[in-house]
Every structure is written in C-alpha cells, then in structure tokens.
C-alpha cells in the first residue's frame, strides 16, 4: 500500500479537496486518532518536550509524560557504552546532562604500551576545552600484592592532577601494565552538573607478572563555577581494547 497525504478542504480561494501539503500540520484539536495499526514517527514530543537523556514515557494516570527510567530512586541507568577496538588516545563521553550523579565502569582495558598513569578530565563546553583549573585536590592510595606480602603507599596532590598536567588522577601506575595485561575499575561523580564542587571516587585494579596484582583508590574534589557536561579518559599510552559504560543515577 502506498503512503499518501490525507485529504483536507482548502478554503483559500475556491474551496476544494486537496492532499495536505508537505510541511503543513494536521490540526486535531479536540479530536483524536483511534484504531491505528502502526504509527511510524521520526521524532516525538509530549507537551512540547522531548524529555532528557535516559528518560522514558510513563503513564500519569490521565495521560503520559517523560520520567526517569523504571526502578525509582537509586537505579543506575545506562546512558551509553563504548568498546575500544583500535588504538585511541582518549575515550570521551559528551552530553552528560539530566543527572546529578554519574558512574563510568571500564572492563578489561588494554594499552598499546606501558602507561604512566590513568586519569580523566571534565569539560564545561561539551569537549571543546578540557578542565585544567587550579582548584582541585586528590588523594590516592595504591597497593601492590604478591603471594606473601602487601605494599601500600599514599599520594596527596593539591591544585593539580597527575604530574601537574591538570588531569584528575585515577591511578598513579607505579607498577606498569604490560601490553598483554588488563585493568578494570569505576569512577563515581557526585554533583557533576552543579556549579560548585564535584567530588569523585575512583577505583582501579590490574594483574601483572601473572602472579601479582595492584590496585588504587582515589578521592578527589574539583571546583568549577560552570556545570560540567563531558568527560574524557586518558593514560600514558593509547587504549587498544576494553569497554567503557556510562550510567546516570535516578533520584526519583
């Protein structure tokens, strides 16, 4: 069956029956559509809104409205996921709006060669510029395990991230990864879309030399008068594998 425009009465000039012109709207004020088998749309607004990233349409009891995904407060909703399949310097997420708290989880991440650090940078303008301000502090606890011992060290940084480069440290890699080794971890961001301090907690763990493993836990605070809306991850060597997944935390 062919697709056709509906027939309307064209009252301009001599009244006549015509197809609705492309680009015109069919006004159904006070009316509705019933018994439609399939409705195909290219976009959808409800009460003039498209909602925010991650929201779904839910019943209000008397209609429908955009709302956070099912699960209520405390539910982590997947926003997007990236799988690294070729050598890249950064893994970047943009469009971080609509949630106060975010989490990024990375799994089985590989590097092209030994990285000296793992770090992240936020952005207030969608990734055009990356945060490198002087108002932040971090504290990292690192540990190295063998079959018989545990070695722990701590590192405080004020007013800068790794190596004073303006990057927020996730893990200062004193025990460097080999190219056949992987690491996994997570980063939690609190009040990321606020206009004051964003706090974060990062955890990362990796194995090396077949019989040993190392891990790091970092806590930090970043100050910005403008809300962040993008983030990128980097290291001292390109990413060559692994998956990064971004979540938003529902509060209602």
C-alpha positions in Angstrom: 0.0 0.0 0.0 1.4 3.4 -1.0 1.8 6.2 1.6 -0.5 9.2 0.8 -1.2 12.6 2.4 -4.7 13.0 4.0 -7.4 14.9 2.1 -8.3 18.3 3.5 -10.6 21.1 2.5 -8.5 24.0 1.1 -10.6 27.1 1.9 -8.1 29.6 0.4 -9.7 30.8 -2.9 -12.3 28.5 -4.3 -12.9 25.7 -1.7 -11.5 22.4 -2.9 -10.5 19.0 -1.7 -6.7 18.6 -1.8 -3.9 16.5 -0.2 -2.3 18.0 2.8 0.7 19.9 1.6 4.1 18.6 2.7 5.3 20.6 5.6 1.8 21.5 6.8 0.4 20.2 10.1 -2.9 18.3 10.6 -4.7 20.1 13.5 -6.7 17.6 15.6 -7.6 20.0 18.4 -10.4 18.4 20.4 -10.1 15.2 18.3 -8.0 12.0 18.4 -6.8 9.1 16.3 -8.3 5.6 17.0 -7.7 2.1 15.7 -4.3 2.9 14.2 -2.5 -0.3 13.4 1.0 1.1 13.2 2.3 4.6 13.8 5.8 5.4 12.4 7.4 8.7 13.6 10.8 10.3 13.1 10.5 12.4 16.3 8.2 12.7 19.3 7.4 15.5 21.7 5.0 15.3 24.7 3.6 18.7 25.9 6.3 20.4 23.8 9.2 18.4 25.4 11.4 15.6 24.3 12.5 14.8 27.9 16.1 14.3 28.9 18.7 11.7 28.1 17.7 8.3 29.6 14.1 9.2 30.3 11.1 7.1 29.2 7.4 7.8 28.6 5.3 6.8 31.6 1.6 6.9 32.4 0.4 9.7 34.7 -3.0 8.1 35.2 -4.6 10.6 32.9 -2.0 10.8 30.1 1.7 10.2 29.5 4.8 12.2 30.5 8.5 11.9 30.4 10.0 10.4 33.6 13.2 8.7 34.8 13.5 5.1 33.8 11.7 2.5 35.8 13.4 1.5 39.0 12.9 4.6 41.1 15.5 6.4 43.1 18.8 4.7 43.3 18.6 3.0 39.9 21.7 3.2 37.7 20.5 3.8 34.1 22.8 3.0 31.2 23.3 6.1 29.1 25.9 4.9 26.6 28.7 2.4 26.1 31.9 2.4 24.1 34.1 -0.6 23.1 37.6 0.2 22.1 38.6 -1.8 19.0 41.5 0.2 17.7 44.3 2.4 19.2 42.9 5.7 20.6 44.4 8.3 22.8 41.2 9.1 24.6 37.8 7.7 25.5 35.2 10.5 25.6 31.6 10.9 26.7 29.6 14.1 25.9 26.1 15.2 26.7 26.2 14.5 30.4 23.1 16.4 31.5 20.0 15.4 33.4 21.6 13.6 36.3 23.4 14.8 39.4 25.5 11.7 39.8 27.2 9.5 37.2 29.3 6.4 37.1 31.7 5.2 34.5 32.7 1.5 34.6 35.6 0.1 32.5 36.3 -3.6 31.8 39.3 -5.5 30.5 41.1 -2.3 29.3 44.4 -2.8 27.3 47.1 -0.3 26.4 49.5 -0.1 23.5 52.4 0.1 25.9 53.2 0.9 29.5 51.1 3.9 30.7 52.5 6.0 33.5 49.1 7.0 34.8 45.3 6.7 34.3 43.4 10.0 34.5 40.3 11.9 33.5 39.4 15.4 32.6 35.9 17.0 32.6 34.6 19.8 30.3 32.1 22.6 30.7 31.6 23.1 26.9 30.9 19.6 25.5 34.6 18.8 25.0 35.8 21.9 23.1 38.0 22.6 26.1 39.1 20.4 28.9 39.3 21.4 32.6 42.7 22.4 33.8 42.0 24.7 36.8 44.0 25.2 39.9 41.2 24.4 42.3 41.2 20.7 43.0 42.7 18.2 45.4 43.2 14.4 45.2 44.4 11.6 47.5 45.4 8.2 46.1 46.1 5.0 48.0 47.9 2.4 46.0 48.7 -1.2 46.8 50.8 -3.9 45.3 50.3 -7.6 46.3 52.5 -10.7 46.0 51.8 -14.2 47.1 53.2 -13.3 50.5 53.1 -9.5 51.0 51.1 -6.3 50.6 52.8 -3.0 50.0 50.7 0.2 50.4 51.6 3.8 49.6 49.7 7.1 49.6 49.9 10.2 47.5 48.3 13.6 48.0 48.1 16.2 45.2 46.8 19.7 45.7 45.9 22.2 42.9 46.8 19.8 40.1 46.3 16.3 38.9 48.9 13.8 37.6 52.4 15.2 37.0 50.9 18.8 37.4 49.3 18.4 34.0 45.8 19.4 35.1 44.3 16.0 34.9 42.4 14.2 37.7 44.3 11.1 38.7 42.6 7.7 38.8 45.6 5.6 39.5 49.3 6.5 39.6 50.7 3.5 37.9 53.9 2.7 39.8 53.6 -1.0 38.7 53.2 -0.6 34.9 50.9 -2.6 32.7 52.3 -4.9 30.1 50.5 -4.9 26.8 49.1 -8.4 27.5 47.6 -7.3 30.8 44.3 -5.6 31.5 42.8 -3.4 34.2 39.2 -2.7 35.3 37.5 -0.2 37.6 35.0 2.5 38.1 34.6 6.3 38.6 31.7 7.8 40.6 31.0 11.5 40.1 28.8 13.5 42.5 27.1 16.8 41.7 28.7 16.7 38.2 26.2 19.1 36.8 26.4 21.5 39.7 28.2 24.9 39.8 30.5 24.3 42.8 32.5 21.3 43.8 32.3 18.0 42.0 33.5 15.1 44.2 34.7 11.8 42.9 35.9 8.3 43.9 37.8 6.1 41.5 38.9 2.5 41.9 41.2 0.6 39.5 42.7 -2.9 39.7 45.0 -4.9 37.4 47.1 -8.0 37.4 50.7 -8.3 36.3 53.6 -10.8 36.1 50.9 -13.5 36.2 51.1 -13.9 40.0 50.7 -10.3 41.2 48.1 -7.6 41.3 47.9 -3.9 42.1 45.0 -1.5 42.8 44.4 2.1 43.6 41.6 4.1 45.2 41.5 7.9 44.6 39.2 10.5 46.2 39.1 14.0 44.8 37.3 17.3 44.5 37.1 19.7 41.5 35.8 23.2 41.7 34.0 24.9 38.7 31.6 27.8 38.6 30.1 26.3 35.4 28.4 22.8 35.3 30.4 20.0 33.7 28.8 18.2 30.7 31.5 16.0 29.2 34.4 13.8 30.3 37.4 12.1 28.7 39.8 9.4 29.9 43.5 9.1 29.1 46.7 7.4 30.1 50.4 7.5 29.4 49.7 5.1 26.4 46.9 4.7 23.9 43.9 2.5 24.7 43.7 -0.6 22.5 40.9 -2.6 24.0 38.2 -2.7 26.7 34.7 -1.4 27.3 33.6 1.9 29.0 30.0 2.2 30.1 28.4 5.5 31.4 25.5 5.4 33.9 23.2 8.1 35.4 21.7 7.7 38.8 17.9 8.2 39.1 16.9 10.2 42.2 13.1 9.6 41.9 
